[in-house]
Amino acid sequence: MGTVYNRAKRKDRDGNLVRGKDGKPLKDDKKPKYWAGYKDRDGVWKYVDTKQPSKELAESFLRKLEANVEAGKVGMPKRTSAQRCGALFDEWNATLVNRDAYGDRLRLEKHLRPMFGETNVRDVTLAAIKNWVTAQRKGKAPRNERPRKAKALAPLPEGHKRPGPKPKAKAPRPKREPGKVLSDASIRHNLNLLSRFMAWAVDQEHVPHNPCRDFPQNARPAQAAKTPQPWLDDDAAVLALMKALPEPIDLLFYLGNRAGLRTGELCGLRMSDLEWLAEGVIRVRHSYAGPLKEQRRNAPPKTKWVPAPDDAPERLAAQLKRRKADGAKPEDYLFPAGADEGPGHLSKMAINRAWQTAGLACGVALTWYQATRHSFVSRNLSRGVSLDEVSAAVGHSSPTVTRQFYDHFVRKQFSPGLRAGLPSEPA
């Protein structure tokens, strides 16, 4: 039976070995270097560097090594550097085009590369993935932290001196190898990201199967329970907030609260999108200056229709008249940016600044999303509007998506047929 041991030695800043009370060098658990010892067919002990980042992966490497020896093979088959996950991570990274590609790249560099970067892609087995999930729960999984750059002081003109004591520049934050204990939600994100990478590796014929699909459902990190968020149910508070908000942000808030539009959809409205106000609907085609959130890649442009409030023609009449007087064309923005922001649509930052000021003035401690889109869904479901109709109004892909977040309202609504009682007994 072979053995796995750590040969990394702890060193101080000067490069000297750190020794314990017994005089023996201490092991460096932050930068391990696991070696495996095994007996060959002649009974002679051999020692090899496993090149694995954790003891669990090194033990898995040793079991494969011993299986090869028993089968009459000499050691482990050589793997090319192109088959290592680190090189494949770079290839897969270049193909990411999803909306959260930036966040995926950060998570890839922070969690996946430190664990599997030097591992051959065929050695990423179900056992290795289980050990990685366990290590994340215990805070023993390796991770990379982006080092904090030291802030450089601005240079002064020649002959000038900086007043006061000499400021000290902040030292860069050291890179931490062992990570803290991660929550199940974060581990679930990491596992899903690894599964997407392995699915890509299967598609590129680097591996025959995605081992993440074999992960038992009962052992997967549990998804965090969604708690009900507060929402704005008082119409008087809505009117007070509209008075406290400057123009035209008051109208953006009005449409978000009464029609359930996202911030990007509100900013991306064009003049021609309101031609159907008399019919009780608003056309939505843009999110800011780009496509809608529901837009699929390489698919034809998507358009959705949302319900318009009954008083929308009267409340939006002044803004429409003002934009037509400015010479706005049908494809110009309904809510353009201010003079200090330049051409284009209103910025999210300007909306947030105005909302914080109005919220403090009216005593409303809700986010913009909670007071607009979330309040629209919560208000209608609490008043008995059907789940299908609300889901279609906000543009969810199916009522199942709406139920995931608003099940606490859906469970309280039952049709009259389910509440039918017994008929009166005959006389």
Secondary structure, DSSP 8 states (H G I E B T S, - for coil): --EEEE--B-B-TTS-B-B-TTS-B-B-SSS--EEEEEE-TTS-EEEEE---SSHHHHHHHHHHHHHHHHTT--S-----GGGBHHHHHHHHHTT--STTHHHHHHHIIIIIHHHHTTSBGGG--HHHHHHHHHHHHHT-SB---------------TT----SS------------B-----HHHHHHHHHHHHHHHHHHHHTTS-SS-GGGGS-GGGS--------------HHHHHHHHHHS-TTHHHHHHHHHHH---HHHHHT-BGGGGTTGGGTEEEE--BTTB--TT--TTS----EEEE--TTHHHHHHHHHHHHHHTT--TTSBSSB--TTT-SSB--HHHHHHHHHHHHHHHT----HHHHTHHHHHHHHHHTT--HHHHHHHHT-SSHHHHHHHHHHHHTT---TTTT--------
